């Protein structure tokens, strides 16, 4: 007997691997003592059974019994699958190609399922793995630089038939920023004055961080490059380098006889990874390391050494068109840029990747083919160099105008709807489209850059889809705006009673025009006597009339005048103050297909829920598949009069929610008595308090997904005092126990008139104002406002209620805590540094930074959380976090950006690129003369930086 654990409900198939007796053989299979199912086994060599047994199982534990019916049957394996096909290797779906950063794996074969890729020394970015197949392909990228990517290939006809390929990313870890121009040389040999066996010199260049060269006392080791080469960098990993500081010299030689000292100093004691030491550019065949022991003892321990020059390539430049029309192709060319500014196209060792192959695909030669409307990022990689360009793909059109944006609907009646949208630069006019057809005679008005129009002549109780196009002076049209779906209000009186001439005998209700055969006739209860009269619009059989609006059934529950709604199935319940809306998969698919991707490639389908007088709550129900199977690149925006909630497509991806389920989002004005804190109730006053909840198949669920942030924006009109200083408007989160906490991301935007914030869980949310200050910050006028704003929002705290200590240094842990809070970063923290405990107040934020790759610690899984952070390390961590959060400018910086700072030479090599980035972005300005990169950051300086990051768009 076998004990099985079914992961879900459904039909499962039992496949047997083995061989039968001399003749045809049968094995009877039963589950939980039920009837037997026969499985046929062929005689001869081992193989999968030609038939399978199928069982309908519920989720959970089951007992399976096998009963061979003939002697001599041999059984090797049992497979339980949702596929009726046996897992025969030859029939499994296969990948036809796997690429890392656009370059095909050299040893790829469809039948080989595991690969290891050695990354170049100094690789800083996690490579992108892509794959091709005749089946469906899903790639889970490696979460870390030296992690594993998984390529999942499924059969198009049988999604339960699948194959996984793993791509393990391997390499030598480095510390700090590594120059893109690093050009490592092969080491062909080594010698040493002495070493302790088996810790030989060969161990220092075997690409293995678990071996080392070890020698006691004043000892030297030489490394041979085979021929003289221009050397500029030496990278060394010292054993326990994060704990012990090593003293050493570096010498170079062409002939192994005459030596020139090029470096004398110490390791940083900050890392056990490869640490970069820059030397004067010199021709050398031999590099000698003279070891003088370490801070603990006289041993010299080199784990790995890398000797490198500087690539003649200064940078790379990718040239692709700004836009293509669907069906067009173009060549992407990556060129090497040399120090003199000359450019040479690269044809070897270049890989190309498209972030959205559904918009534009790119092959190994850089040829780009536009597939569908939207936006994608084309990235080209050459060694450590990388450049990326955004490509927009538009439908074929004579105009290059950008599409209008932010199309919304309001004031929906039985026959009219008001539309508004953000205009397009350079447009001479606009065309309005209803269900894809131009609305003739439509006129519009404009206030600033916002255009408005009222569309009439609509039919009651009907679903419409509206879009807008911009028109240029030559009559060319832009792409469509986002689509907005609107259902007009139902006609008063869902059905006519017998007094108005349509009685139960002929089965027609007056408003929907369905006869008894197609709808619900009088014999089934739709007459004025026993079913539902014209006042409530319900028939006696099931409360539904037989009408369809745009192919979608509409139902009204308590009044013959159904509420204006978006989607398929609406109900207004004034007694409870709740308006319900249901939208179908087809309607959402249509909205998503017409949505335009933003600059990050994200498409958002907006569902507009019009206001219903007296409604205190709005429910919207939609298929769960739209938030369980989509990616972060596809969102649903549910726009209610109380708030707009943007749901990412992966928000329930980690939950056990079937794609066939239905999800209901509730946005409700809440009772302030739900807040246990009387002082907080007073602080909130008459400002909005919203209860946002989620149900799956009618059952309440707790949404809490750190990998899927939901954006919520609430319309808000500030008071006169608040308008003077809107930065002090804040958002509170109130949990199920009535306890409140500030939401750091909450901010008011005067341009939109909305308070917007992000969250990874649902509950009560309130808006209030808070003005926090400290007694010791008046002398810091340049930092006073940033400190007060961030303290009011709960991002930064003082050292006591009234004291901030602006001149004190800040620790690495506190800095990361502020950085993560300021950017609103989230991740699932499943591990942390060894010296960060779960009881530490910064455990969560440091864990998020580690998970996202913002900080890799100081080596040996340590972070040194209580060390004061230097200004250059502050720049490095901030740059990584900003790039992760996509808050970067398009223009790249250069060393020229550091020219105004007299102490620019003091910036460590690993921090140069980050310093350039922070200066270019306007986030670091120094003191007018210098950046003070090696000085420690103060709490006031940190507050100013966080304030700039917080307000960066």
N, C-alpha and C positions, 0 to 999 in steps of 0.2 A: 504494500500500500504506500502511496505517496501523499504527502501533505502539500497542497497547493495554496498559494495566496494570490487571489485575483485582485488586481489593482483597481478594477472598475467593473461596473455592470456591463454585460454584453455577451455576444456569442464568441466562444473560444474553440480553437481547433487543436486536437492532440495529434502530433506527428511522431512517429517512432523511427529511430535509426537502428538498423540491425540486418539480419538475414534470416530467411525462412528455412524450413526443413527441405527434404528432397523434392517435394511437390509444393503446390500452392499452400500457403500457411495463413492462419488467421489468429489475431489477438483480439480478445474481447475487452473493451474498456468501459468502465462505469464510474460515475461520480456520485458520491454521497449515497450509495446504495441504490441508485436509480437503475433504469434499464440499460442493458449492454448495447454498445455500439461496436461494430466489427471493423477492424483495420487489417488490410491485406498486406502481407510481407512476401517479397519475392525471394526465391532461392538463389544461392550463390554468394557473390561478394556483398560486403556490407553496403547498405544504401538506405535512403529514406523510404518509408512506406508509400505505396502507390495510392492509397486512399487514407483518409483521416477521419477521426471521430469528432463530431461537433456537439457542444453542450452550451446551453444558455445558463450563465452563472451570474450570481450577484457578487458584489464586492465582498471580499473577506476570505476566510479559510475554508477549503474544501478537501475531501478525501477522495483520491483517485485509485482505482484498483485495475491492474492488468492481469488478464487470464489467458496465457497462451493455450491454443487449442490443439497443437500438435507437438510431438517431441522434437528436439533438435533446433528449436527456434532460439536465436541469439539476439539479445537486445543490448544496445550500447548506450543510446541516449534517448531522452524524451524531450520534446519541445512543445510548450504551450504557447499558442500564438493567436492573434486575432486575424491572421491571414490564412486563407484556405490552402495556400501554396506552401509546400515544405521548404525549409530554408536551404535549398540546394545552392551551393556556391555559384554554380554556372548561371543560375537564373536570378541571382540577386542584382539589384540595380547598381551600376558602377559609375564612378566618376571617369570622365575622359581626360581631365587635366586638373591639376592643382597648382596654384601659383602663390608665391610669397612676394608681396609688393609687386605683383604683376609679372614676375619671372617664374617660368615653369620649373617645377622640381626636376632636376636632371635625372634622377633615378625613378621617376614616376612610372608606375605600371598599374593598370586597373585592378589587378589582383593583389597588389601590395597595399596593406592597410595602415601601416605605421611608418612615420618618417621623422627624422631628426634633422633640423636645419641649424647649422653653425652660423650665428650672426657675426658680422664684422665687429672688431673691437671698437668700442665707442658708440655703438648703436644706442640711441636714446629713445626712439619711438617704437612702440609695439608694432611689428609688421602686420600688414593686412593680408589675410589669407582668403583667396577666392578659388572657386572651382567651377567646372563645367560638367554637364552630364545630360544624357537624354531624359533622365528623371528629374524630379524636383530636388533642388539643392538648398540646404540651409547651413550656414556657417556660424558657429559660435566662436567668436574671436578669443584669443588668449587674453585673460584679464591682466596679465603682467608681462614684462619684457621677456622673462625666461619662464614662460608658462606653456600651455598646450592649447592649440586650436582644434576644434572638432568639426569635420565636414560630414553632414548627415544627408545621405541621398535616399530618396524614397521613390518607389514605383508609382508612376502617374495613375495607373489603374487600381493599384492596391497599396494604399499608404502605409499599411502595416508591414509591408515587405521593404526592408530598409538595410542600408549598409553604412557603417561609420568608418571614417578615416581620421587618424590623429596626426597632427603635425606638432612635434615638440620643438620649441625654440630654445636653443642652447647658446652659450657664449660665456665670455669672461666679464663679470660685472665690474663697472667702473664707478668712480666717485666724482661727483660734481659734473659740470658741463665739459664736454669733450669737443674740441674744434672739428667742424665738418671737414676741414682740410687734412685731418689726420690720415697719414698714409703708412700703415704698418708694413715692416719688412720681415721676410722670413729669416729666422735664425738657423744657421746650418751647423753650428757646433758651439761648445762651451768648454771652459777649463776653470779650475779653481786651485787656489794655494792649498786648500785643505777642505775636507768636508767629513761629516759623520755619516757613514754608510747606514741605511741605503739612501740618504738624503743628498743625492748627487746633483751636479749642475744641470743635467738633462731635465730634471724635474721642474726647473724654472721656466721652461718654454714648451711644456707638453700639453698646454691648453687644459690643464686639470687643476682645479682649485683645492684638491684634497692632497696634493703632493707638494714637496718643497725642497729647496736647497738649504742645508743647515751647516754652519761652521762656527766654531767657538773662537773668540779672540779677534785680534786684528787680522782679517783675512780678505782676500780679493777673489773676484770671479770675473772672467772675460767672456764676452759673447761675440761670435763671429757672424757677420752678415754675408760672407762669401766674396764680396767685392765692395769697394768704397761707394758709399751712397750719402746723399745730403741728409743729415740727421738733425732734427729739431726737438723731438719729444722722446722722453723715456717714461714709461708707465710701469710702476712697480707695486705689486701686492705683497705686503709684509705679513708674516704669520702673527695673528693676534694684533694686527695693526691698529685696531680700535681700542686697544688696552695699553700697548707698549709703544713708545716713541723710539724710532731707529735713527742712529747717526751714520751718515755715509757720504762718500764723495763719488763723483762720476768723472771718468777720464775717457778720452777718445784717442784713437790711433789709426793710421792708415796701414802701418807695417807691423804692428804688435811689438814695436821696439821703442819708438818715440811717442810719449804720451803727453796729452794736454788736459789739464784739469778744467772742466766746464761747469761743475756744480759741486757745492759743498753745503750740507745742511741737514735737516731733520725731516722725518715723516710727520704728518699732521697729528697722529694718534686719534684721528677722527673716523678712520675706516679701515676695514680689512680688505676692501676691494682694490682694484687697480687705481693708484693715485698718480696723477699726471705731474711730471716735472719738465718744465721747458728749459732748454739749453740754447746757447747761441747756435745758429745754423752753421753746421760744419760738415766737411767731407770726412767720413770715417768708415772703416770696415769693422773695427773692433770697438766695443764699449766695455769699459771696466768699472765694476762697482767695488769700491773699497769700504768694507764694513767695519764699524767701530763699536758694535754691540748695540744694546737698546737700554731703555730706562730701567729695566728690571735686572738684566744680567748682561754678560758679554757675548751672547749668541747673536749671530746674524742669520736671519731666516727669510729667504725670498721665495714666495709661493709662485709667483709668475712675474715675468718681465716682458715688456713689449717695447721694441725700438721702432721709432717711426720718423718719417720725414713729413714734409708739407706738400700736399698735392698741388700740381701746377694749376689745378682748377680752383678758382677763388669762390665760385658759387655756380649755381645752375639756374637757368631760366626756362620755364615752360611756356610755350606759345600755343594757345588754342583760341578758337573764335570765342567772342563773348556770347554768341547765341547761334543756334541752328534751328531750322525748321524741321519738323518731323519728316523723316525720310532722307534728309541730307547727310552727307559724310564729309569729314574734314580730317586733315593730318595734324596730330599733336606732335610737336617737335621739342625735344629737350636739348638745350645747348649748354656747353661748358663756357663759363665766362672767366677769362684770364685776368691777371692783375692789370694789364694794359687796356682792359675793356673789350678786347676782341672776343668774338664768340665763334665756337665751332660746334656744329650739330653732332650729337652723340648717337652712334648707331649700335654700339655694343654695350651689354651690361645694364641696359635701361629697362625698367619695368613700369607699366602703366596700369592704373586702377581707377575705376569709376565707382563713386560712392552709391550710385543709384542706377544699376544697369537697366532698370525698367524705363529710365529716361534717356540714357545714352550709354551704349556699350563701347568699350575700347579694347582693341586686340594687342598682341605683343609688339606690333610695329608702331603703335600709337595712333592707328586709324580709328577715328571716332565715328560712330553711326548713331544718329538721333532716332530714338525709338518712340518716345511718347512725351507729351507736354509736361514740363516741370523743371526742376533744377537739380543739378548733380555737381559733384566736385571731382575733377580729374586730377589725380596725383601721379607724379612721375618720380621715381627713385633711382639714384645712381650712387652706389656705395653709401656713404653717410649723408650725401646730399639729397635734398628733397624739395620739390616745389609743387604747388597746387594752384589750380585756377577753377573758379566757378563757371559752369556752362549752363546757360538757360536754353531750353528747348521749347519752341512755340509751334502751334499749328501753322501750317502754311498760310500766310497772309501777306498782303501787300504793304501793311503798315508795321513799323517797328515801335509803335507806342506801347508803353507798359499797360498792363491790365488795370482797370479800376480796382480798388480794394475796399474791404470792410463793408460790403453790401449787407444791409439789414432791413428788416420789415417791421412796421408798427401800425397801429390804428386799423386793425383788420376788421372789416364789416362783412355783410353778406355779399356785397358787390364791389368793394373797393379795398385797396391796400396802399399804404404809404411806404415808399422805398427811399433809402438814403445811401450814399456811397462816397468814398474818398476819390477825388478826381485824379486824372493822369496828367503829368506835365506835358505840355505841348498839344493837348487835345483841342480840336476845333469844335467838337460836339460829342454827343453820346447816343447810342442806340440801346433801347431797353427790349429785352426778349422774354417772352412768356412761353414756357415749355419749348424753347428753341426757336420760336417764331417771333419776328419783329413786331413790337406793339406800335401800330401806326397812329400818328397824331399825338403821341405822348409828348408832354412838355415838362420842363424841369426848371428849378430855380437853384441859385447857388449862394451860399454864405461862406466866405473864405474859400476853403478848398473842398467843402462838403456840399454835395449836390443832392437835391430832393425832388421827388416826383410822386404824384398820386395816380394810380392806375385804376380805372373804372371798367364797367362792363363785365364784371366777373359773375360767376354763377355760385349761388349759395351752396355751402357744404361740399366744396370741390378743392382738391389738392392741386396747387400750381407750383412750378419751379421758375424762379426769375434769375436772370443774369443781366449784366450790363457790359457793353463794349465801348471803348473810346474810339473816336473817328478823327483822323488827321485832316489837314487842309486839302489833301489830294483825294479824300474819300476812302482812304485805307482804314481797316479796322484792327484794333488791338485784339489780343486774346480775351477770352471771357473773364469776367470777375469771378469771385467765389459765387456759388449758387446759394440761394436762400429758398427754402420750401415753406409754403404757407397754405393752410387750409382755411377757406373763408367760413364765416359763421353759417350755421344751418338756418334754413327758413323757419320762421315761427310756426310751431305746430308740426311735429314730426310726421303726422298722418291726418287725413281728413276723416271726421266721423260721418255717420250716415246722414246727418242733417245737412251736410254740405254736398251731398250727391254721390259720394263714393262709399257706399256701405259695404258690409261684409260679404254681400252676395257676389260682388264682382272682383273683390280682392285687390282693388287699387287704393293706395294711399295717395293723397293729393300732392305731397311734396316730392316724393321719390319716384313716382310714375312706374312702379313695378307691379305687374299683374300677379294674380294669385299663384300662377305657375312658377314664376321666377322669384317671387319674394315670399311673403307670408300672407296667404289669402284669408278672407273672413272666416272660413271654416276652421282655420288653425288659430283663431283668436285675435285677428287684427281688426275686428269690427269695433264699433263704438260702444258695444255693450259689455263684453267680458274680457276683452284684451286690453288695449290701450287706446284712449281717444286722442284727439288732436292736441290735447294739452300736454301729454307726456311723450307722445311719439313712440310708444312701445307696443309691440303686439303681445297677445296673450300667451303665445307659445314660448318664446325665449327672449323677448325684449329687444330683438333686433329687427329692423326693417330690412328689406331685401336690396337696398340701394347700394351702389358702389360709387366712389368718388376717385377718379383716376385709378380704378382697379383696386381700391382699398376700402374695406368696410368701415363704416362710421357708426358709433353707438352713442346715444345720449341717455343719461341715467335718471335725472330727476326733473328735467324740464324739457319741454319741446324745443326750447331755444338752446341749442348746444353751444358751448363756449368756443370762441375762435381758437384754433389749435393748429399745430404743425403735425403732420404725420398721418397716421392711419386710423387711430381709434381714440376718440376723446370722450371725456366725461366731466361735467362740471357738477360739483356737489356743494352748493352754497351753504348748506347746513353745517358741514364740516369745514367749509372755507378752503377746500382743496380742489384744484383743477388737475385732471389727469390727462396725459397725452401719450399716445403710443405711436412709434414710428417703425416701419417695416425695414427689413434688410434691403429690399429693392430700393426704397426711398433713400436710405443711407448710402447705398452703393452709388446711386445717381449723384448725390451731393458730393461724395468723395471723388468721383470721376471728374467732376467739374471744378473741384478745389484747385487752387494754384499754390504750388510749393513756395515757401518763403526762402530767404537767403541761406538758411541751413538745411534746405531740402525737405522741410516738414510741411505736410498738407493737413489742413484743418477743415472738416466738414461742419458747417454751422447750422444748428437746428434752432430756429427762431420760435420761441413760445410767446405769443402775444399776451398782453395784459387782460385779465378778466376782472371786472369790478368786484370788489369784496373778497377776492381770493387772497388767502394768507399763506397758501402752500401750493407748490407746483410739482407734480410728479411727471417724470418722463420715463417711459419704458421702451427698451430697445433690445435687439438681440445681443447676447453676451459675446458672441463671436467677434464683435467689433472692439472689445477691450480685453480679449484673451488671446487672440491669434494674430493681431496686427503688430506692427513694430512701433518703435518710438517715433517713427517718421510719419505716422498717421494719427491725428487726434480728432476727437469729437468735441465741439464747443456747444454746450447747451445754454442758450441765452434766454433766461427768464427775466421778468421785470424786477425780481429781487436781487439776482446776481447772475453772472455768467460763469459757468464752470467748464473748464477745458480738461477733458479726460484723455490721458495718453492711451494709445492702443495697447500698451502692455501692462495696464494698471492691475489687472487681475490675472496676469500670466503666471504668477507664482501660486495662485490659489487653486483649490480643487473645484473649478467651475466648468461645467460642460459647455461647449460652444453652442449647444442647442438650448441652453437656458435663456431666460429673459432677465435683464437687469433693470431695476427701477432706481432712478436718482430722485431724491426729494430735496427741494430747496424751500425752506419754511421760515417765516418770521416766528421767532421763539419768544416764550414768556420769560421775562427777566427774573422771575422767582426761581428759575432753575439754577441761578447762580447763588451759591451759598454765602459768598462774601458780600456783606452789606455795603462795605466801602467801595467794592468794585461795581456793584449795582449803581451806586450814586455816581461813580466816575463815568460809567457808560451813559447814564441818563437816558435821553430819548434817541440816542444814536442806534443804528441798525444792530440787531442781534439775530443771527441766522443759525438755524439747525440744518445741517447738511447730512443726509443719511443715504445708505445704500441697501437695497434688497436684491436678492437673487431668488427667482421663482417665488416671490411673495414672502420670503423669510429674511429677516434682518441679518446683515453680515457686518463684520468689523473690517473695514478697509484700512490696511496699514502696510504700505509697500514702500520701503525706502528707495527702491529702484525706479519708482514711477511717480514723480511729483505732479500733483494736480494744481492748476492755476485757477484762482478764484478772484473775480473782480466784482466789486459792489458799487453801485451808483451812490454817490454821497455829495451832499451840499454842505460845505464847511460854514461854520459861524463866522461872523466878522473877525473875531479874534483869531480863529483858526486859519483864516485866509492870510493873515499877516505872517504866520509861521507854520505853514502846512507840514513841514518836516516832522513836527511833533505829533502828528496823527499816527496812532499805532493800532495794531490788531492783537486781540486776546484770543487764545484757545482755551476753552473750558471743557474739561474731560467729564466722563460719566459720573464722577463723584463730586462735581461742582468746583473742582480745583482749577485755578487759572494759571496760564503761562503765556508770556509774550511770544508772538510770531515774528522773528527778526526781519523777515522779508517784506512785511507789510509796509506799504508806502502809498501816499496820495499823489495822483498825477493831475495837476490842474488842467492840462490840455484835454484830457478825457473825462474829467469830473468823476473819477472812480478811484477807489482804494483797492489795490491789487496785492495779492500775496500768493505764495506757494505752500503746499502742505502735502504730506505723505499719509495723512489719516483724516477721517471725517469726525465731526462732533459739532459743538457749538462754537461760533466765532462772533466776536463783537468788535466794534470800532470805538475807540475812545481817544482822548488826547492826554499827553503827559509831558511835563516840563521838569526834567531832572538836571540838577547842577551840583557842583562841588565847591567847597570853600577855598580850595587851594589852586584853582585854575585861572583866576583873574589875571595873573601875570603872564599867562600863556595865551594871549589874544589870538595868535595864529592857529591855536588848537582848540580854543574854547567851544566854538560851535560844533565842530566834529565830535568832541567828547560828549557834549550835552545831547546831541541828536542820537548818537549810538547808545548812550546810557538809557535814554528814554525808550528806545526800541528794544532794550534787553540784550543788545549785542555785546556791550562792554560793561564791566562793573568797576566800582571803586574798590579801594582796599578796606573801606568802611563805608558807612552810610553817607558821611559828609566829606570824606577825603578820597582823592584820586591818585595822589603821588605821581604827577606827570613826569618828573625827572628820573624816576626809578627805571632801571632796565627791565626788560620783559623776557621771560623764559621761552624756550623753544615750544614747550607744551602750550603755554598761554597764547603765544602767537598763532599756532595752528588752530587752536580753539576759536580764536577770533576770525581767522581767515575762512574757516569752514562755515561758521555762522553767517558771516557777512555775505558770502556767495550763495548761501542756502544749499550747500552741497549735501548729498545724502548717498548712502550706500549701506549694504548689509554687512555689518561688522562681524565677521566670523573668526577673526584672529587679531592679534595686536603684537606690539613689540614686547620683548621679554621683560623690560624694565618699566612697563606701563601696566598697572594693576587695575582690575575691574572696579575697585573702590575709588580710584582716582577720578576727580571731577572732570578731567579732560579725556577720560578713556574713550568715550564715544567719538569725539571729534578727531582725536589722533588716529583712532582706528579707521575712520572714514578716509583720512588723508593717506594712510598706508594702503588701504584697499584700492583707492583710485590712482595710486602711483605718484601722489604729490610729494611724499617723503619716503625714501627708502632707508632712512635711519643712518647710523654710522657704521654699520657692519655687524655681523654676528647677531642679527635680529635685535639690535639695541638702538635706543633713540636718544638717551641722555636728556630726558624731558626737562630737568631743572636747570640746565645750562642756560646762561644768557645767550640770546641770539644776536649774531652780528648783522649789520645792515646789509651786507652782501648776501648772507644766507636768507635774510628776509626777502630780498629781491628774487632769489632763485625760487623759493617756495611760492611766492606770489605769482611769478610769471607762469609757473607750471599750472597753478590753480586757475588762473585767468584763461590760459589756453584751453584747459579742460572744460571750462564753462563757456567757451566760444565767445569770450568778451575781448576780442582782439581787433585791431584795425587791419585793413587790407595791406597797407604799406609796410614794407619791411625796413628795419633800421640798419645802421651800419656803425662802424667804429667812429665815424665822423660825429655821431650824436653824442659821444662822450668827450668831444674836443673841448667844450667850454669848462670842463672840470679839471682843475689843476692836479688832483690826486688820482686821475684816471688810471695811472700805471699801477696803483695799489690794488686795483680790482683783481682778484685771483682769476686764473684762467678759466676755472669751472664756472665763474659767475659773470664773465664778460657778456655772453649772449643775453643773459637775463637782465643785466644792467642796461644794455642797449634797448631791450624791449621795454623795460619800465620807464626809461627816459623818453623813448619814442612815443609811448602811450600817454605821457604827461603825468605819470603817477609818482615819479621821483624827480625832484627839482634841486635837491641839495640845499646848501646854505648860501648859495650865490657864488661860491668859489669851488667847493668840493663836494663829493658824494660821501666822504668818510666811510668807505666800504668796510673797513676792518674794525670800525668802532661799534659799540653795542647800541642796539636800538632802544629808545626810551618808550615809555608808555604813551607819552604825548605824540611822538613821531608815529607810533603804530596806529594811534587813533586817527590821525590825519590821513595816513595811507588807507586804512579801512574805510574811512568816509568817502575817499575818492573812488575806491573800488565799488562801494555800495551804490554810488550814484552813476557808475559807468554803464552805459547802455550797450 
